[in-house]
Amino acid sequence: MRCRPVVSIALRAGVLANVATAALAAPQQPTPQPAVPSAIHMDDVTARSGIDFVTCSGADPSTQILEVKGGGVALIDFDGDGDWDLFFPNGATLGSPTIGPGARLYENLGDMRWRDVTPQSGIDHRAWSFGAAVGDYDGDGRDDIFITCFGQNRLWRNLGDGRFTDATLSAGLGGETGWSTSAAFADLDGDGDLDLYVTRYVEYDPKRPVQPANLRGLQVINGPRGIPPLSDLLLENLGNGTFADRSESSGIRAPGASYGLNAAVLDLTGDGRADIFVANDSRPNFLLRNLGNMRFEDIGTRVGVATNIEGLEQASMGIAVGDVNGDARADLLTTNFSDDTNTLMVSRADGFFDDATARFGVGAPSRTLCGWAAAFADLDHDADEDLFIVNGHVYPQATKAALNSEYAQPLLVMERDGARFRVLAPNQAWLQAPFRDRSAVLADLDRDGDLDAVVVGLNQPVRVLRNTHDTKDDWVVIALNDPASRGNRSGVGARIELQEGANRQVRWIVGGGPFQSNAAPEAHFGLGPMVAGAAPPQVRVTWPDGRISQQAVQRGTRTVAPPSEER
């Protein structure tokens, strides 16, 4: 079936708009700061990439909340050749919510080119889908794909010959339905295999449309507020190819059902166990502290990540993890709805987080934008991380006059400039056009050492952006490989520290991703110019089980780090 381009919706106060027709004013970009020469440059190479399809998520215009969130993209090396293939879960329509145009799998051919291998892969997945997580759930050395859906979530097992098989029922995942948004593979109980955390949104029945309400004189869809929320899922990997539902016994549901949209799994409390940060729409965010033995408690309000500095809950969607103040502790950024700002939460030595949004300059440029996927990434290799955010309003009738925000919106790329971030001037083609974007992943897609991007929007063509940074020796990429692990061989939950001279940088291998996607399970470091006579960079890896490995690496190389027995 074909899916026509959609116009979609979601609002900070939890309202979404019903539009029969819309005459849109010309999109306006946020006022940039004064232009400063930048080393960040990307080219849109979609036309020659071989990725040639339009995503599907409902009708045009959108009339119901189910059509709003769009879909994600997953990075996976399904054929084991060392480069990043791409998987797109894709959606459906209200008229046919269980049979859409189907998911797509693209094999990486090198040089920023892919080919569609969906037919021969065996992945015949046509459910209305939102997110995807990648991990080796059965410990056979091959990465598998978990897809979050409206209805039954699906698990596709990698058979190793380019084909996948539907393992949902055999893995014990056939019981829970509803509307799931994002998912994260991570070893949550420390037994070496990958468990699953799944965020879920609202109860919804396509046969019973939700009646619209009024907002600022516009007819809008009610939601998510006013619609019953769904509790998230925690699924324990039993180590035999099956999962058991621990959602109740684990304590993740103690805060109550919410409107879950995204999750990031890493050690945020410094105790060596993987915690879960959950971005909720129009309700406080969760920080589920790992107590051990598959037990969790929500400490989000206590440590300052549940709301912004004003104590206000936000419509949080994307999550970015980085170390913005150089203290080697993980900081969090959430993207939020327009007429609000994105929020930067900086960790402190005492375990609390400060809202540093204004201090780092990331708030004001985001106020007229509706932010989704976000990532900290050193795009110019100057040894600090920049900020990459995709945007797009959910109301097709949104204009500056009506809602202080346009419907189609440009990327927001912010270059690190000393102690603050500044908006990259929109003087390059890839920054100028507005879109209704939802998700993105950043990774070294052509293996030249810099970070490229794949951007997925709402009923629009997928875009591929190539980073044109051309210095050959100002980067290092670290991947992890623990062959003794039952499934977590890539070290989800690990902390990677790189020291070169006086410069120290830290990355985390995070479970989950920017939004309804997965983060690449490798650490990319920009290094800046080489200092004559400087010693090679030193890398220290703290593995999820507490082991520590250390080694020297060479500039301009990709290194696979093995574990050691040091603790």
C-alpha positions as CSV (number, residue, x, y, z in Angstrom):
1,M,0.0,0.0,0.0
2,R,1.1,3.6,-0.4
3,C,1.1,6.2,2.3
4,R,0.5,9.8,1.5
5,P,2.5,12.5,3.1
6,V,1.1,13.3,6.6
7,V,0.8,16.4,8.6
8,S,1.1,15.6,12.3
9,I,0.8,16.9,15.9
10,A,1.7,17.0,19.7
11,L,1.7,19.9,22.2
12,R,3.5,20.8,25.4
13,A,0.1,21.1,27.2
14,G,-0.8,17.8,25.7
15,V,-3.0,19.0,22.8
16,L,-2.9,18.0,19.2
17,A,-4.6,19.6,16.3
18,N,-7.3,18.5,13.9
19,V,-6.9,20.2,10.5
20,A,-9.0,19.9,7.5
21,T,-7.1,22.3,5.4
22,A,-4.1,24.7,6.0
23,A,-2.7,27.5,4.0
24,L,0.8,27.8,5.5
25,A,2.9,30.9,5.6
26,A,6.5,30.7,4.5
27,P,8.5,29.0,7.2
28,Q,10.7,31.3,9.3
29,Q,14.0,30.2,10.8
30,P,15.0,31.2,14.3
31,T,17.1,34.3,14.3
32,P,20.7,33.2,14.2
33,Q,23.5,34.6,16.3
34,P,26.1,36.6,14.4
35,A,27.8,34.4,11.8
36,V,31.2,33.1,12.8
37,P,33.3,31.0,10.5
38,S,32.8,27.3,11.3
39,A,34.6,24.1,10.6
40,I,31.3,22.2,10.6
41,H,30.2,21.3,7.0
42,M,27.9,18.6,5.7
43,D,26.5,17.8,2.3
44,D,23.1,16.2,1.5
45,V,24.0,13.1,-0.4
46,T,20.5,11.5,-0.4
47,A,20.2,11.5,-4.1
48,R,23.1,9.2,-4.7
49,S,22.8,7.2,-1.4
50,G,20.3,4.6,-2.7
51,I,17.9,5.4,0.2
52,D,14.8,6.3,-1.7
53,F,11.7,6.0,0.2
54,V,9.1,8.2,2.0
55,T,8.2,7.2,5.6
56,C,4.6,6.6,6.5
57,S,2.7,7.8,9.5
58,G,-1.0,8.4,8.9
59,A,-3.0,10.6,6.6
60,D,-2.7,14.1,5.4
61,P,-3.7,16.1,7.3
62,S,-3.4,14.3,10.7
63,T,-6.5,14.1,12.7
64,Q,-5.5,11.8,15.6
65,I,-2.7,11.5,18.1
66,L,-1.5,8.1,16.7
67,E,-0.3,9.9,13.5
68,V,2.0,12.3,15.3
69,K,5.2,10.7,16.4
70,G,6.6,9.3,13.2
71,G,9.2,6.6,13.1
72,G,12.9,6.1,13.9
73,V,16.0,4.5,12.4
74,A,18.3,1.9,13.7
75,L,22.0,1.4,13.1
76,I,22.9,-2.3,12.7
77,D,25.8,-4.2,11.2
78,F,23.5,-7.1,10.3
79,D,26.1,-8.7,7.9
80,G,29.1,-8.4,10.2
81,D,31.3,-6.5,7.7
82,G,32.1,-3.7,10.0
83,D,30.0,-0.9,8.6
84,W,26.6,0.5,9.5
85,D,23.5,-0.8,7.8
86,L,20.2,1.0,8.3
87,F,16.8,-0.3,9.4
88,F,13.6,1.8,9.2
89,P,10.6,0.4,11.1
90,N,8.0,2.6,9.3
91,G,4.3,3.1,10.1
92,A,0.8,2.7,8.7
93,T,-2.5,4.6,8.4
94,L,-5.7,4.9,10.5
95,G,-7.7,3.2,7.8
96,S,-5.3,0.2,7.9
97,P,-3.4,0.5,11.2
98,T,-2.1,-3.1,11.2
99,I,-0.9,-3.3,7.5
100,G,1.4,-0.5,6.4
101,P,3.9,-0.3,3.5
102,G,6.4,-2.2,5.6
103,A,9.8,-1.8,7.3
104,R,13.0,-1.4,5.2
105,L,16.5,-2.8,5.6
106,Y,19.4,-1.2,3.7
107,E,22.9,-2.8,3.4
108,N,25.8,-0.4,3.5
109,L,27.9,-0.7,0.3
110,G,30.5,1.9,1.4
111,D,31.1,5.5,0.2
112,M,27.7,6.6,1.6
113,R,25.8,4.2,-0.6
114,W,23.2,1.6,0.4
115,R,20.9,-0.9,-1.3
116,D,17.5,-2.1,-0.2
117,V,17.8,-5.8,0.9
118,T,14.4,-6.0,2.6
119,P,12.9,-8.7,0.3
120,Q,15.8,-11.1,0.7
121,S,16.1,-10.4,4.4
122,G,12.8,-12.1,5.3
123,I,11.7,-9.0,7.3
124,D,8.0,-8.8,6.3
125,H,7.0,-6.3,9.0
126,R,4.0,-4.2,8.2
127,A,2.7,-3.2,11.7
128,W,2.4,0.5,12.6
129,S,5.8,0.9,14.1
130,F,7.7,3.7,15.9
131,G,11.1,2.8,17.3
132,A,13.7,0.1,17.0
133,A,16.5,-1.2,19.3
134,V,19.4,-3.4,18.2
135,G,21.2,-6.0,20.3
136,D,22.3,-9.6,20.4
137,Y,19.5,-10.9,22.6
138,D,20.4,-14.6,22.2
139,G,24.2,-14.3,22.5
140,D,25.0,-15.9,19.1
141,G,27.3,-13.1,17.9
142,R,24.7,-11.5,15.6
143,D,22.7,-8.3,16.3
144,D,18.9,-8.7,16.3
145,I,16.1,-6.0,16.0
146,F,13.3,-5.2,18.4
147,I,10.6,-3.0,17.0
148,T,8.1,-1.0,19.1
149,C,4.6,-0.9,17.6
150,F,1.1,0.1,17.9
151,G,-0.2,-3.3,19.0
152,Q,2.2,-6.3,19.3
153,N,5.9,-5.4,19.5
154,R,8.1,-7.6,17.3
155,L,11.6,-9.2,17.7
156,W,13.4,-10.2,14.6
157,R,16.3,-12.7,15.1
158,N,19.4,-12.4,12.8
159,L,20.1,-15.8,11.2
160,G,23.5,-14.8,10.1
161,D,23.1,-15.3,6.3
162,G,21.5,-12.0,5.6
163,R,18.1,-13.3,6.7
164,F,15.9,-12.6,9.8
165,T,13.1,-14.6,11.3
166,D,10.2,-13.4,13.6
167,A,11.1,-14.6,17.1
168,T,8.5,-12.7,19.0
169,L,6.5,-15.7,20.2
170,S,9.5,-18.0,20.7
171,A,11.1,-15.3,22.9
172,G,8.1,-15.0,25.1
173,L,7.2,-11.5,23.9
174,G,3.7,-12.2,22.6
175,G,1.7,-11.1,25.6
176,E,1.8,-7.3,26.0
177,T,0.2,-5.0,23.4
178,G,-0.7,-1.3,23.4
179,W,1.3,1.6,21.9
180,S,5.1,1.4,22.5
181,T,7.4,4.2,21.4
182,S,11.1,3.6,22.1
183,A,13.1,0.7,23.4
184,A,16.6,0.1,24.8
185,F,18.7,-3.0,25.0
186,A,21.0,-3.0,28.1
187,D,22.3,-5.4,30.8
188,L,20.1,-4.3,33.7
189,D,20.8,-7.1,36.1
190,G,24.6,-7.6,35.5
191,D,24.4,-11.1,34.2
192,G,26.0,-10.4,30.8
193,D,22.9,-10.6,28.6
194,L,20.7,-7.9,27.2
195,D,17.4,-7.0,28.8
196,L,14.8,-4.6,27.3
197,Y,13.2,-1.4,28.5
198,V,10.2,-0.2,26.5
199,T,8.5,3.2,26.8
200,R,4.8,3.3,26.1
201,Y,2.5,6.2,25.4
202,V,-1.4,6.2,25.6
203,E,-4.4,4.0,25.2
204,Y,-5.8,4.4,21.8
205,D,-8.4,2.7,19.6
206,P,-8.5,3.7,15.9
207,K,-12.1,2.8,15.8
208,R,-13.0,5.3,18.4
209,P,-11.5,8.7,17.4
210,V,-10.8,11.2,20.1
211,Q,-12.9,14.3,19.8
212,P,-11.1,17.6,19.2
213,A,-10.8,20.4,21.7
214,N,-10.1,24.1,21.2
215,L,-6.7,25.7,21.7
216,R,-6.0,29.4,20.9
217,G,-9.0,29.4,18.6
218,L,-7.9,26.3,16.7
219,Q,-9.5,22.9,16.6
220,V,-7.0,20.6,18.2
221,I,-6.7,16.9,19.1
222,N,-7.0,16.0,22.8
223,G,-3.8,14.4,23.9
224,P,-1.9,13.1,25.6
225,R,-3.5,14.7,28.6
226,G,-7.0,13.5,28.9
227,I,-6.1,10.1,27.4
228,P,-5.2,7.2,29.8
229,P,-1.4,6.7,29.8
230,L,0.3,3.3,29.5
231,S,3.0,2.0,31.9
232,D,6.4,1.1,30.6
233,L,7.8,-2.4,30.2
234,L,10.9,-4.0,31.7
235,L,11.7,-7.4,30.2
236,E,14.4,-9.6,31.7
237,N,16.5,-11.7,29.4
238,L,16.6,-15.2,31.0
239,G,19.7,-16.3,29.0
240,N,17.9,-19.0,27.1
241,G,16.5,-17.0,24.2
242,T,13.4,-15.9,26.2
243,F,12.3,-12.9,28.2
244,A,10.2,-12.5,31.4
245,D,8.1,-9.5,32.2
246,R,9.5,-7.8,35.4
247,S,7.6,-4.5,35.0
248,E,5.8,-4.9,38.3
249,S,8.4,-6.6,40.5
250,S,11.2,-4.3,39.3
251,G,9.5,-1.2,40.7
252,I,9.6,0.7,37.4
253,R,5.9,1.2,37.6
254,A,5.9,2.7,41.1
255,P,5.9,6.3,39.8
256,G,2.7,5.5,38.0
257,A,1.8,5.3,34.3
258,S,3.1,8.1,32.2
259,Y,3.4,9.2,28.6
260,G,6.8,7.6,27.8
261,L,8.6,8.6,24.6
262,N,12.3,7.8,25.0
263,A,14.8,6.2,27.2
264,A,18.6,6.3,27.8
265,V,20.4,3.6,29.8
266,L,23.8,4.3,31.4
267,D,25.3,4.7,34.9
268,L,24.0,8.1,36.0
269,T,24.6,7.6,39.7
270,G,28.2,6.4,39.8
271,D,27.5,3.1,41.5
272,G,28.5,0.9,38.6
273,R,25.0,-0.2,37.7
274,A,23.0,0.8,34.6
275,D,20.2,3.3,35.4
276,I,17.3,4.3,33.1
277,F,16.4,7.9,32.2
278,V,12.9,8.2,30.7
279,A,11.7,11.2,28.8
280,N,7.9,11.6,29.4
281,D,5.5,13.8,27.4
282,S,3.7,16.4,29.6
283,R,4.7,14.7,32.8
284,P,7.8,14.6,35.0
285,N,10.7,12.6,33.6
286,F,12.0,9.5,35.4
287,L,15.4,8.6,36.6
288,L,15.1,4.9,37.6
289,R,18.1,4.2,39.8
290,N,19.3,0.6,39.6
291,L,19.3,-0.9,43.0
292,G,20.6,-4.3,41.8
293,N,18.8,-7.6,41.5
294,M,16.5,-6.1,38.8
295,R,15.0,-3.5,41.2
296,F,14.7,0.2,40.5
297,E,13.5,3.4,42.3
298,D,12.6,6.7,40.7
299,I,14.8,9.5,42.0
300,G,14.1,12.0,39.2
301,T,12.5,14.6,41.4
302,R,15.0,14.1,44.2
303,V,18.1,14.7,42.0
304,G,16.6,17.4,39.7
305,V,15.9,15.8,36.3
306,A,12.1,15.3,36.5
307,T,11.3,19.0,35.6
308,N,13.1,22.2,34.5
309,I,14.5,24.8,36.9
310,E,11.0,26.3,37.4
311,G,9.7,23.0,38.6
312,L,7.6,22.6,35.4
313,E,7.0,19.3,33.7
314,Q,7.8,19.4,30.0
315,A,6.9,17.6,26.8
316,S,10.2,15.8,26.6
317,M,11.1,13.7,23.5
318,G,14.7,13.5,22.5
319,I,17.6,12.6,24.8
320,A,21.3,13.5,24.4
321,V,24.1,12.3,26.7
322,G,27.4,14.2,27.0
323,D,29.9,15.8,29.3
324,V,29.4,19.5,28.7
325,N,31.4,20.8,31.6
326,G,34.4,18.4,31.4
327,D,34.0,16.8,34.9
328,A,33.8,13.3,33.4
329,R,30.2,12.8,34.6
330,A,27.3,12.3,32.2
331,D,25.0,15.3,31.6
332,L,21.5,15.1,29.9
333,L,19.7,17.2,27.4
334,T,16.1,16.8,26.6
335,T,14.3,18.3,23.6
336,N,10.8,19.8,24.3
337,F,7.8,21.4,22.6
338,S,7.7,24.9,21.1
339,D,7.0,27.8,23.4
340,D,9.2,26.0,25.9
341,T,13.0,25.4,25.7
342,N,15.2,22.3,25.5
343,T,16.7,21.6,28.9
344,L,20.3,20.8,29.8
345,M,20.8,19.1,33.1
346,V,24.4,19.1,34.3
347,S,25.5,16.5,36.9
348,R,27.2,17.5,40.1
349,A,29.6,15.6,42.3
350,D,27.0,15.2,45.0
351,G,24.7,13.2,42.7
352,F,22.3,16.1,41.9
353,F,21.7,17.8,38.5
354,D,21.6,21.6,37.8
355,D,19.4,23.1,35.1
356,A,22.2,24.8,33.1
357,T,20.1,25.6,30.0
358,A,20.6,29.3,30.1
359,R,24.2,29.1,31.2
360,F,25.2,27.1,28.2
361,G,23.0,29.0,25.8
362,V,20.9,26.1,24.5
363,G,17.5,27.5,25.6
364,A,16.6,30.6,23.7
365,P,17.4,29.3,20.2
366,S,15.0,26.3,20.8
367,R,12.0,28.3,22.0
368,T,10.3,28.6,18.6
369,L,11.2,25.0,17.6
370,C,9.6,21.7,18.4
371,G,12.6,19.4,19.1
372,W,12.9,15.7,18.7
373,A,16.1,13.6,18.3
374,A,19.2,15.2,19.7
375,A,22.8,14.2,20.0
376,F,26.1,15.6,21.4
377,A,28.7,15.0,18.7
378,D,32.1,16.5,17.8
379,L,31.3,17.4,14.3
380,D,34.4,19.5,13.6
381,H,37.0,17.5,15.6
382,D,38.1,20.3,17.9
383,A,38.0,18.1,21.0
384,D,34.6,19.3,22.3
385,E,31.1,18.1,21.5
386,D,28.6,20.1,19.4
387,L,24.8,19.7,19.5
388,F,22.7,18.3,16.7
389,I,18.9,18.5,17.0
390,V,16.1,17.8,14.5
391,N,12.8,19.8,14.6
392,G,9.4,20.0,13.2
393,H,6.0,21.1,14.6
394,V,3.1,18.8,14.8
395,Y,0.5,21.2,13.7
396,P,0.2,21.7,10.0
397,Q,-1.5,25.1,10.5
398,A,1.4,26.3,12.8
399,T,2.6,29.8,11.9
400,K,4.6,32.4,13.8
401,A,1.4,34.5,14.0
402,A,-0.8,31.7,15.4
403,L,1.6,29.6,17.5
404,N,4.9,31.5,17.5
405,S,6.3,28.6,15.5
406,E,6.3,27.4,11.9
407,Y,5.2,23.9,10.9
408,A,8.3,22.9,8.9
409,Q,11.5,23.8,10.8
410,P,15.2,23.6,10.1
411,L,17.8,21.6,11.9
412,L,19.3,23.3,15.0
413,V,23.0,22.7,15.0
414,M,24.9,24.4,17.8
415,E,28.7,24.6,17.8
416,R,30.6,24.5,21.1
417,D,32.2,27.9,21.5
418,G,34.1,28.1,24.8
419,A,31.8,27.8,27.7
420,R,28.6,28.0,25.6
421,F,26.9,26.7,22.5
422,R,26.2,29.0,19.5
423,V,23.8,28.4,16.6
424,L,25.6,27.4,13.4
425,A,24.8,30.1,10.9
426,P,22.4,28.7,8.2
427,N,24.7,29.5,5.3
428,Q,24.9,25.9,4.1
429,A,22.3,24.1,2.0
430,W,21.7,21.3,4.5
431,L,20.8,23.8,7.2
432,Q,18.5,26.0,5.2
433,A,15.4,24.0,4.2
434,P,12.7,23.4,6.8
435,F,11.3,19.9,7.4
436,R,9.0,18.0,9.7
437,D,11.7,15.9,11.2
438,R,11.4,13.4,14.0
439,S,14.5,11.2,14.4
440,A,18.1,11.0,13.5
441,V,21.3,8.9,14.1
442,L,24.9,10.1,13.9
443,A,27.7,7.7,13.2
444,D,30.8,7.3,10.9
445,L,28.8,5.9,8.0
446,D,31.6,6.0,5.4
447,R,34.4,5.0,7.8
448,D,36.4,8.2,7.1
449,G,36.6,9.2,10.8
450,D,33.9,11.9,11.1
451,L,30.3,11.7,12.1
452,D,27.6,11.6,9.4
453,A,23.8,11.7,9.9
454,V,20.6,10.0,8.7
455,V,17.5,12.0,9.4
456,V,13.9,10.7,9.4
457,G,10.8,12.9,9.2
458,L,7.1,12.6,9.2
459,N,5.9,11.3,5.8
460,Q,8.8,12.7,4.0
461,P,11.9,11.3,2.3
462,V,14.7,10.1,4.5
463,R,17.8,12.3,4.3
464,V,21.5,11.3,4.4
465,L,24.0,14.0,5.4
466,R,27.8,13.4,4.8
467,N,30.2,15.2,7.1
468,T,32.9,16.7,4.8
469,H,35.6,17.2,7.5
470,D,38.8,16.2,5.7
471,T,41.6,16.1,8.3
472,K,43.0,12.6,8.5
473,D,44.5,12.3,11.9
474,D,42.4,14.4,14.3
475,W,40.0,11.6,15.5
476,V,39.8,8.2,17.2
477,V,36.9,5.8,17.2
478,I,36.7,3.1,19.9
479,A,34.5,0.1,19.6
480,L,34.3,-2.6,22.4
481,N,34.3,-6.3,22.0
482,D,33.9,-8.7,24.9
483,P,33.7,-12.2,23.3
484,A,33.0,-13.7,26.7
485,S,29.8,-11.8,27.1
486,R,26.6,-13.7,26.5
487,G,25.1,-10.8,24.5
488,N,26.5,-7.5,25.6
489,R,29.8,-7.8,23.7
490,S,29.7,-4.2,22.5
491,G,29.6,-3.0,26.1
492,V,26.3,-1.1,26.4
493,G,26.7,0.7,29.7
494,A,30.5,1.1,29.4
495,R,32.3,4.4,30.1
496,I,35.2,5.3,27.8
497,E,37.8,8.0,28.8
498,L,40.4,9.3,26.4
499,Q,43.3,11.4,27.6
500,E,45.7,13.2,25.3
501,G,48.0,15.6,27.1
502,A,45.9,17.8,29.3
503,N,42.7,17.1,27.3
504,R,40.4,14.5,28.8
505,Q,37.1,13.4,27.1
506,V,34.5,10.9,28.2
507,R,31.9,9.0,26.2
508,W,29.3,6.4,27.2
509,I,28.0,3.4,25.3
510,V,24.3,4.2,25.8
511,G,21.3,1.9,25.6
512,G,18.5,3.6,23.7
513,G,19.0,6.6,21.4
514,P,18.2,10.1,20.2
515,F,14.5,9.4,19.7
516,Q,12.8,6.1,18.8
517,S,16.3,5.0,17.5
518,N,19.6,3.5,18.8
519,A,22.9,5.2,19.4
520,A,25.9,3.7,17.7
521,P,27.7,1.4,20.2
522,E,31.1,3.0,19.7
523,A,32.8,6.1,21.0
524,H,33.9,8.9,18.6
525,F,36.5,11.4,19.8
526,G,37.6,14.5,17.9
527,L,41.1,15.5,19.0
528,G,42.0,18.8,17.4
529,P,45.5,19.5,15.9
530,M,48.4,17.3,16.8
531,V,50.9,18.7,19.3
532,A,54.5,18.0,18.2
533,G,56.1,15.4,20.5
534,A,52.8,14.6,22.3
535,A,52.4,11.0,23.5
536,P,49.7,8.9,21.8
537,P,46.2,9.2,23.3
538,Q,45.5,6.9,26.2
539,V,42.1,5.1,26.5
540,R,40.6,3.8,29.7
541,V,37.4,1.7,29.5
542,T,35.3,0.9,32.5
543,W,33.2,-2.1,31.4
544,P,29.6,-2.7,32.5
545,D,30.8,-5.3,35.0
546,G,33.4,-3.1,36.6
547,R,36.5,-4.4,34.7
548,I,38.9,-1.8,33.5
549,S,41.1,-1.9,30.4
550,Q,43.7,0.6,29.3
551,Q,45.7,1.0,26.1
552,A,47.4,3.6,23.9
553,V,45.7,4.3,20.5
554,Q,46.8,6.0,17.3
555,R,45.2,9.1,15.9
556,G,43.2,8.6,12.8
557,T,42.3,5.0,13.6
558,R,39.4,2.8,14.6
559,T,40.3,0.6,17.5
560,V,38.4,-2.4,18.9
561,A,39.2,-2.5,22.6
562,P,39.2,-5.9,24.4
563,P,38.4,-6.3,28.1
564,S,40.9,-7.1,30.8
565,E,40.6,-8.6,34.3
566,E,41.7,-5.4,36.1
567,R,39.1,-4.0,38.5
